[in-house]
Each structure stands twice: as C-alpha cells, then as structure tokens.
Amino acid sequence: MNVYFIRHTAVDVPEGTCYGQTDVPLRDTFTQEAAKLKNALGPMEFDAVYSSPLSRCTKLAEAVGYTNPILDPRLMEMNFGEWEMKNYQQINDPRLLEWFEDYRSVAPTGGESYIEMRQRVAEFMDYLRYQPYRDVAVFTHGGVILHALILLRLLSPVRPFDHVPAHGSITQVML
C-alpha cells in the first residue's frame, strides 16, 4: 500500500509558539500553498483519504479536492497540555527543560507523552495495514509523520525533529 502523508500548510502563529492540538489559523499564503500541493498531487486518485480533525488539515484536504476525508483523532498533533499556545521562552514550567533533555520519557505538563503519541500513530498504521487500499492520502501533522517514519524504520528515533517535513509537503511510504 502506498501511503501519502501530507503535512498541513503554514500556520499563523508567532514564531516559537507551542501549538500541538490547538486549532490554529492558517497563514494568508494558504491559497497559494494549497494550489502548489494540488499541482504536486496531480491526477492522483486515492482509495481512501484520512485527515486529522484539526482545521489546518481538513481545510487543506478540502482545498485540494477531498471534501469528505475520514476524520481520525489518532492523526492529531501531540497534545502539549498546559504549554499549548505559549511561547517556549515564556513557559516557566521546570518540566520544559526536562522535556527538552528527554522528550521520549517526559510528558508536557497536562499533555501527552512521546510514547502515548507513538502508540496512537502505531494503532492507525496497524489499522491501515488491514484495509484493502492501494493508495491512501493522510492529511496530518509533522509529529505524526515523524512517528510513522520511525515506526516504519525509515527514520532513526535519535534527533527526529531535525527531519520534520516542510509545511505542505508530501511524504510517500510503502506500508
């Protein structure tokens, strides 16, 4: 099965803002970014189209022609709990430094751990494996794509944030 992970376009939040599962607005370049992505997808036909329920993903799916994607909460970005919508420089939580030093073991205060997010992405991937699809589009977030690549052993879990896919990009994998 060919899975096309499509990362949402650029968001309109200040630089350095922690925004995982917050439903943030898109930049005013959305129309141009979506048109570029639609062109990149070309005449591709998918057996199924999935999307994170967050609007930055559903709006992109709709803009490129997929008006009724299957919404799946397992495709949401990491829940950063109390850190959501705060600038990293202004978070006074001592766990932030712990998280930066060991994000795999330390969860954001009131949020989701790396392991919890990996588990829900793994559940989605396992679900897909048993579907009769040949080509699938998945409109989602950078963190979800990184977890999928790690689970498929296409990316090392060491320093994965150095490989976050660009906004509006397509990452194709075989499942």
PyRosetta script that sets phi, psi and omega in degrees:
from pyrosetta import init, pose_from_sequence

init()
pose = pose_from_sequence("MNVYFIRHTAVDVPEGTCYGQTDVPLRDTFTQEAAKLKNALGPMEFDAVYSSPLSRCTKLAEAVGYTNPILDPRLMEMNFGEWEMKNYQQINDPRLLEWFEDYRSVAPTGGESYIEMRQRVAEFMDYLRYQPYRDVAVFTHGGVILHALILLRLLSPVRPFDHVPAHGSITQVML")
pose.set_psi(1, 134.4)
pose.set_omega(1, 174.1)
pose.set_phi(2, -92.3)
pose.set_psi(2, 123.7)
pose.set_omega(2, 177.8)
pose.set_phi(3, -114.4)
pose.set_psi(3, 126.7)
pose.set_omega(3, -179.8)
pose.set_phi(4, -109.1)
pose.set_psi(4, 102.0)
pose.set_omega(4, 176.6)
pose.set_phi(5, -83.0)
pose.set_psi(5, 123.9)
pose.set_omega(5, -177.3)
pose.set_phi(6, -117.5)
pose.set_psi(6, 116.9)
pose.set_omega(6, -179.6)
pose.set_phi(7, -82.9)
pose.set_psi(7, 140.5)
pose.set_omega(7, 178.1)
pose.set_phi(8, -56.5)
pose.set_psi(8, 162.8)
pose.set_omega(8, 179.8)
pose.set_phi(9, -78.4)
pose.set_psi(9, 178.2)
pose.set_omega(9, -175.8)
pose.set_phi(10, -61.2)
pose.set_psi(10, 142.2)
pose.set_omega(10, -178.7)
pose.set_phi(11, -101.3)
pose.set_psi(11, 157.5)
pose.set_omega(11, -177.8)
pose.set_phi(12, -102.0)
pose.set_psi(12, 73.0)
pose.set_omega(12, 175.5)
pose.set_phi(13, -132.2)
pose.set_psi(13, 152.6)
pose.set_omega(13, 179.0)
pose.set_phi(14, -59.9)
pose.set_psi(14, 145.9)
pose.set_omega(14, 177.6)
pose.set_phi(15, -54.0)
pose.set_psi(15, 136.6)
pose.set_omega(15, 177.7)
pose.set_phi(16, 85.9)
pose.set_psi(16, 7.3)
pose.set_omega(16, 179.8)
pose.set_phi(17, -83.8)
pose.set_psi(17, 134.8)
pose.set_omega(17, 176.7)
pose.set_phi(18, -86.4)
pose.set_psi(18, 109.2)
pose.set_omega(18, -176.6)
pose.set_phi(19, -135.6)
pose.set_psi(19, 84.9)
pose.set_omega(19, 179.7)
pose.set_phi(20, -82.4)
pose.set_psi(20, -82.2)
pose.set_omega(20, -176.1)
pose.set_phi(21, -96.1)
pose.set_psi(21, 7.1)
pose.set_omega(21, 174.1)
pose.set_phi(22, -71.0)
pose.set_psi(22, 137.2)
pose.set_omega(22, -179.4)
pose.set_phi(23, -83.9)
pose.set_psi(23, 88.1)
pose.set_omega(23, -174.2)
pose.set_phi(24, -90.8)
pose.set_psi(24, 156.3)
pose.set_omega(24, 178.4)
pose.set_phi(25, -75.1)
pose.set_psi(25, 163.5)
pose.set_omega(25, 177.3)
pose.set_phi(26, -96.4)
pose.set_psi(26, 155.8)
pose.set_omega(26, 178.0)
pose.set_phi(27, -66.2)
pose.set_psi(27, 162.4)
pose.set_omega(27, 179.7)
pose.set_phi(28, -71.1)
pose.set_psi(28, -2.2)
pose.set_omega(28, 175.7)
pose.set_phi(29, -89.0)
pose.set_psi(29, 5.8)
pose.set_omega(29, -174.9)
pose.set_phi(30, -53.8)
pose.set_psi(30, -47.2)
pose.set_omega(30, -176.2)
pose.set_phi(31, -58.8)
pose.set_psi(31, -44.0)
pose.set_omega(31, 179.7)
pose.set_phi(32, -68.8)
pose.set_psi(32, -41.7)
pose.set_omega(32, 179.4)
pose.set_phi(33, -64.2)
pose.set_psi(33, -41.4)
pose.set_omega(33, 179.6)
pose.set_phi(34, -66.4)
pose.set_psi(34, -39.4)
pose.set_omega(34, 178.7)
pose.set_phi(35, -63.8)
pose.set_psi(35, -40.2)
pose.set_omega(35, 178.2)
pose.set_phi(36, -62.9)
pose.set_psi(36, -43.2)
pose.set_omega(36, 179.4)
pose.set_phi(37, -66.3)
pose.set_psi(37, -42.4)
pose.set_omega(37, 178.8)
pose.set_phi(38, -59.4)
pose.set_psi(38, -41.0)
pose.set_omega(38, 177.2)
pose.set_phi(39, -64.3)
pose.set_psi(39, -41.0)
pose.set_omega(39, 179.7)
pose.set_phi(40, -65.3)
pose.set_psi(40, -35.6)
pose.set_omega(40, 178.4)
pose.set_phi(41, -73.3)
pose.set_psi(41, -25.9)
pose.set_omega(41, 177.3)
pose.set_phi(42, 54.8)
pose.set_psi(42, -141.0)
pose.set_omega(42, -176.3)
pose.set_phi(43, -85.3)
pose.set_psi(43, 17.4)
pose.set_omega(43, -177.2)
pose.set_phi(44, -55.9)
pose.set_psi(44, 133.6)
pose.set_omega(44, 175.5)
pose.set_phi(45, -114.9)
pose.set_psi(45, 133.1)
pose.set_omega(45, -178.1)
pose.set_phi(46, -109.9)
pose.set_psi(46, 143.8)
pose.set_omega(46, 175.4)
pose.set_phi(47, -72.7)
pose.set_psi(47, -28.3)
pose.set_omega(47, 177.8)
pose.set_phi(48, -153.5)
pose.set_psi(48, 149.6)
pose.set_omega(48, 176.8)
pose.set_phi(49, -128.9)
pose.set_psi(49, 122.3)
pose.set_omega(49, 179.0)
pose.set_phi(50, -112.1)
pose.set_psi(50, 155.3)
pose.set_omega(50, 177.8)
pose.set_phi(51, -150.1)
pose.set_psi(51, 147.3)
pose.set_omega(51, 164.8)
pose.set_phi(52, -60.6)
pose.set_psi(52, 145.6)
pose.set_omega(52, 177.8)
pose.set_phi(53, -73.3)
pose.set_psi(53, -7.9)
pose.set_omega(53, 178.8)
pose.set_phi(54, -69.1)
pose.set_psi(54, 141.3)
pose.set_omega(54, -171.6)
pose.set_phi(55, -61.5)
pose.set_psi(55, -27.9)
pose.set_omega(55, 179.4)
pose.set_phi(56, -64.2)
pose.set_psi(56, -22.2)
pose.set_omega(56, 176.5)
pose.set_phi(57, -93.6)
pose.set_psi(57, -45.0)
pose.set_omega(57, -177.8)
pose.set_phi(58, -65.3)
pose.set_psi(58, -37.8)
pose.set_omega(58, 178.7)
pose.set_phi(59, -63.8)
pose.set_psi(59, -39.0)
pose.set_omega(59, 179.5)
pose.set_phi(60, -67.5)
pose.set_psi(60, -44.9)
pose.set_omega(60, 178.1)
pose.set_phi(61, -56.5)
pose.set_psi(61, -46.0)
pose.set_omega(61, 179.8)
pose.set_phi(62, -64.5)
pose.set_psi(62, -42.2)
pose.set_omega(62, -177.3)
pose.set_phi(63, -64.1)
pose.set_psi(63, -27.9)
pose.set_omega(63, 179.9)
pose.set_phi(64, -98.1)
pose.set_psi(64, 8.3)
pose.set_omega(64, 170.9)
pose.set_phi(65, 110.4)
pose.set_psi(65, 4.2)
pose.set_omega(65, -179.0)
pose.set_phi(66, -111.0)
pose.set_psi(66, 87.0)
pose.set_omega(66, -170.3)
pose.set_phi(67, -79.2)
pose.set_psi(67, -15.0)
pose.set_omega(67, -179.4)
pose.set_phi(68, -131.2)
pose.set_psi(68, 60.3)
pose.set_omega(68, 178.8)
pose.set_phi(69, -67.5)
pose.set_psi(69, 155.9)
pose.set_omega(69, 175.4)
pose.set_phi(70, -78.7)
pose.set_psi(70, 116.3)
pose.set_omega(70, -177.9)
pose.set_phi(71, -82.3)
pose.set_psi(71, 130.0)
pose.set_omega(71, -178.0)
pose.set_phi(72, -136.8)
pose.set_psi(72, 114.9)
pose.set_omega(72, -178.0)
pose.set_phi(73, -63.7)
pose.set_psi(73, -17.4)
pose.set_omega(73, 177.0)
pose.set_phi(74, -66.8)
pose.set_psi(74, -14.1)
pose.set_omega(74, -178.6)
pose.set_phi(75, -94.5)
pose.set_psi(75, 6.7)
pose.set_omega(75, 179.2)
pose.set_phi(76, -75.4)
pose.set_psi(76, 156.2)
pose.set_omega(76, 176.4)
pose.set_phi(77, -67.7)
pose.set_psi(77, 169.9)
pose.set_omega(77, 179.6)
pose.set_phi(78, -59.8)
pose.set_psi(78, 142.6)
pose.set_omega(78, 175.6)
pose.set_phi(79, -87.6)
pose.set_psi(79, 114.1)
pose.set_omega(79, -178.5)
pose.set_phi(80, -92.8)
pose.set_psi(80, 10.5)
pose.set_omega(80, 173.7)
pose.set_phi(81, 54.7)
pose.set_psi(81, -125.5)
pose.set_omega(81, -176.0)
pose.set_phi(82, -68.3)
pose.set_psi(82, -12.2)
pose.set_omega(82, -178.7)
pose.set_phi(83, -87.2)
pose.set_psi(83, -12.6)
pose.set_omega(83, -177.3)
pose.set_phi(84, -53.8)
pose.set_psi(84, 132.9)
pose.set_omega(84, 176.0)
pose.set_phi(85, 64.8)
pose.set_psi(85, 19.3)
pose.set_omega(85, 173.0)
pose.set_phi(86, -107.1)
pose.set_psi(86, 147.0)
pose.set_omega(86, 174.0)
pose.set_phi(87, -71.8)
pose.set_psi(87, 134.3)
pose.set_omega(87, -178.2)
pose.set_phi(88, -53.5)
pose.set_psi(88, -35.8)
pose.set_omega(88, -178.9)
pose.set_phi(89, -68.3)
pose.set_psi(89, -19.1)
pose.set_omega(89, -176.4)
pose.set_phi(90, -105.4)
pose.set_psi(90, 3.9)
pose.set_omega(90, 177.9)
pose.set_phi(91, -82.8)
pose.set_psi(91, 117.4)
pose.set_omega(91, -177.3)
pose.set_phi(92, -95.7)
pose.set_psi(92, 12.7)
pose.set_omega(92, -178.8)
pose.set_phi(93, -77.0)
pose.set_psi(93, 124.2)
pose.set_omega(93, 178.7)
pose.set_phi(94, -61.5)
pose.set_psi(94, -20.7)
pose.set_omega(94, 178.9)
pose.set_phi(95, -68.3)
pose.set_psi(95, -21.9)
pose.set_omega(95, -178.8)
pose.set_phi(96, -59.9)
pose.set_psi(96, -47.3)
pose.set_omega(96, 178.9)
pose.set_phi(97, -63.9)
pose.set_psi(97, -40.6)
pose.set_omega(97, 176.8)
pose.set_phi(98, -60.2)
pose.set_psi(98, -42.7)
pose.set_omega(98, -179.3)
pose.set_phi(99, -65.2)
pose.set_psi(99, -43.3)
pose.set_omega(99, 177.9)
pose.set_phi(100, -60.0)
pose.set_psi(100, -36.4)
pose.set_omega(100, -178.2)
pose.set_phi(101, -80.1)
pose.set_psi(101, -27.9)
pose.set_omega(101, -177.2)
pose.set_phi(102, -151.5)
pose.set_psi(102, 66.0)
pose.set_omega(102, -176.5)
pose.set_phi(103, -62.7)
pose.set_psi(103, -20.8)
pose.set_omega(103, -179.3)
pose.set_phi(104, -74.7)
pose.set_psi(104, -25.1)
pose.set_omega(104, -176.9)
pose.set_phi(105, -109.3)
pose.set_psi(105, -23.0)
pose.set_omega(105, -175.1)
pose.set_phi(106, -106.0)
pose.set_psi(106, 129.0)
pose.set_omega(106, 177.8)
pose.set_phi(107, -95.5)
pose.set_psi(107, 146.7)
pose.set_omega(107, 171.7)
pose.set_phi(108, -58.0)
pose.set_psi(108, 146.9)
pose.set_omega(108, -179.0)
pose.set_phi(109, -57.9)
pose.set_psi(109, 121.2)
pose.set_omega(109, -179.7)
pose.set_phi(110, 74.3)
pose.set_psi(110, 7.7)
pose.set_omega(110, -176.3)
pose.set_phi(111, -114.0)
pose.set_psi(111, -159.4)
pose.set_omega(111, -173.2)
pose.set_phi(112, -104.6)
pose.set_psi(112, 141.9)
pose.set_omega(112, 177.9)
pose.set_phi(113, -83.8)
pose.set_psi(113, 163.0)
pose.set_omega(113, 174.7)
pose.set_phi(114, -55.1)
pose.set_psi(114, -44.3)
pose.set_omega(114, -178.4)
pose.set_phi(115, -64.0)
pose.set_psi(115, -42.1)
pose.set_omega(115, 179.1)
pose.set_phi(116, -63.8)
pose.set_psi(116, -42.1)
pose.set_omega(116, 178.9)
pose.set_phi(117, -66.8)
pose.set_psi(117, -44.2)
pose.set_omega(117, 178.5)
pose.set_phi(118, -57.9)
pose.set_psi(118, -39.9)
pose.set_omega(118, -179.3)
pose.set_phi(119, -62.9)
pose.set_psi(119, -43.4)
pose.set_omega(119, -178.9)
pose.set_phi(120, -71.3)
pose.set_psi(120, -33.4)
pose.set_omega(120, 175.5)
pose.set_phi(121, -67.5)
pose.set_psi(121, -40.7)
pose.set_omega(121, 177.6)
pose.set_phi(122, -62.0)
pose.set_psi(122, -39.5)
pose.set_omega(122, 178.1)
pose.set_phi(123, -62.9)
pose.set_psi(123, -40.8)
pose.set_omega(123, 178.0)
pose.set_phi(124, -64.9)
pose.set_psi(124, -44.5)
pose.set_omega(124, -179.9)
pose.set_phi(125, -62.5)
pose.set_psi(125, -42.0)
pose.set_omega(125, 177.9)
pose.set_phi(126, -63.4)
pose.set_psi(126, -40.8)
pose.set_omega(126, 176.5)
pose.set_phi(127, -59.1)
pose.set_psi(127, -47.6)
pose.set_omega(127, -179.1)
pose.set_phi(128, -59.2)
pose.set_psi(128, -38.5)
pose.set_omega(128, -177.6)
pose.set_phi(129, -55.5)
pose.set_psi(129, -29.2)
pose.set_omega(129, -176.3)
pose.set_phi(130, -97.5)
pose.set_psi(130, 10.1)
pose.set_omega(130, 178.6)
pose.set_phi(131, -95.6)
pose.set_psi(131, 152.0)
pose.set_omega(131, -176.6)
pose.set_phi(132, -86.5)
pose.set_psi(132, 43.2)
pose.set_omega(132, -175.9)
pose.set_phi(133, -97.8)
pose.set_psi(133, 153.0)
pose.set_omega(133, 172.1)
pose.set_phi(134, -104.6)
pose.set_psi(134, -43.8)
pose.set_omega(134, -179.5)
pose.set_phi(135, -131.6)
pose.set_psi(135, 128.1)
pose.set_omega(135, -177.0)
pose.set_phi(136, -131.5)
pose.set_psi(136, 135.6)
pose.set_omega(136, 173.1)
pose.set_phi(137, -102.8)
pose.set_psi(137, 138.2)
pose.set_omega(137, 179.5)
pose.set_phi(138, -131.3)
pose.set_psi(138, 109.0)
pose.set_omega(138, 177.8)
pose.set_phi(139, -89.1)
pose.set_psi(139, 116.0)
pose.set_omega(139, -170.1)
pose.set_phi(140, -153.4)
pose.set_psi(140, -154.8)
pose.set_omega(140, -170.8)
pose.set_phi(141, -120.8)
pose.set_psi(141, 162.4)
pose.set_omega(141, -179.2)
pose.set_phi(142, -56.8)
pose.set_psi(142, -43.6)
pose.set_omega(142, -179.7)
pose.set_phi(143, -62.8)
pose.set_psi(143, -39.5)
pose.set_omega(143, 178.9)
pose.set_phi(144, -64.8)
pose.set_psi(144, -43.7)
pose.set_omega(144, -179.7)
pose.set_phi(145, -63.6)
pose.set_psi(145, -42.3)
pose.set_omega(145, 177.6)
pose.set_phi(146, -60.1)
pose.set_psi(146, -44.9)
pose.set_omega(146, 178.9)
pose.set_phi(147, -61.7)
pose.set_psi(147, -42.2)
pose.set_omega(147, 179.1)
pose.set_phi(148, -61.0)
pose.set_psi(148, -43.8)
pose.set_omega(148, 179.8)
pose.set_phi(149, -64.7)
pose.set_psi(149, -38.0)
pose.set_omega(149, 177.4)
pose.set_phi(150, -67.4)
pose.set_psi(150, -44.6)
pose.set_omega(150, 179.5)
pose.set_phi(151, -61.2)
pose.set_psi(151, -33.9)
pose.set_omega(151, 179.0)
pose.set_phi(152, -85.8)
pose.set_psi(152, 3.4)
pose.set_omega(152, 179.8)
pose.set_phi(153, 61.5)
pose.set_psi(153, 33.0)
pose.set_omega(153, 176.6)
pose.set_phi(154, -100.4)
pose.set_psi(154, -5.7)
pose.set_omega(154, 179.8)
pose.set_phi(155, -146.8)
pose.set_psi(155, 138.7)
pose.set_omega(155, 178.0)
pose.set_phi(156, -73.8)
pose.set_psi(156, 143.6)
pose.set_omega(156, 176.4)
pose.set_phi(157, -73.4)
pose.set_psi(157, -4.7)
pose.set_omega(157, 177.8)
pose.set_phi(158, -84.8)
pose.set_psi(158, 119.3)
pose.set_omega(158, 178.8)
pose.set_phi(159, 56.7)
pose.set_psi(159, 47.0)
pose.set_omega(159, -178.7)
pose.set_phi(160, -65.0)
pose.set_psi(160, -25.5)
pose.set_omega(160, -177.4)
pose.set_phi(161, -67.1)
pose.set_psi(161, -11.7)
pose.set_omega(161, 174.2)
pose.set_phi(162, -73.8)
pose.set_psi(162, -8.0)
pose.set_omega(162, -173.7)
pose.set_phi(163, -123.8)
pose.set_psi(163, 24.1)
pose.set_omega(163, 180.0)
pose.set_phi(164, -62.4)
pose.set_psi(164, 126.6)
pose.set_omega(164, -180.0)
pose.set_phi(165, -63.7)
pose.set_psi(165, 151.0)
pose.set_omega(165, 179.6)
pose.set_phi(166, -66.3)
pose.set_psi(166, 153.6)
pose.set_omega(166, 173.5)
pose.set_phi(167, -58.9)
pose.set_psi(167, 137.1)
pose.set_omega(167, 177.9)
pose.set_phi(168, 73.0)
pose.set_psi(168, 18.5)
pose.set_omega(168, -179.2)
pose.set_phi(169, -97.4)
pose.set_psi(169, 164.5)
pose.set_omega(169, 178.3)
pose.set_phi(170, -118.3)
pose.set_psi(170, 128.5)
pose.set_omega(170, 176.1)
pose.set_phi(171, -118.4)
pose.set_psi(171, 111.1)
pose.set_omega(171, -177.9)
pose.set_phi(172, -96.8)
pose.set_psi(172, 133.8)
pose.set_omega(172, 177.0)
pose.set_phi(173, -135.8)
pose.set_psi(173, 159.8)
pose.set_omega(173, 172.3)
pose.set_phi(174, -100.3)
pose.set_psi(174, 134.6)
pose.set_omega(174, 179.6)
pose.set_phi(175, -116.1)
pose.dump_pdb("model.pdb")
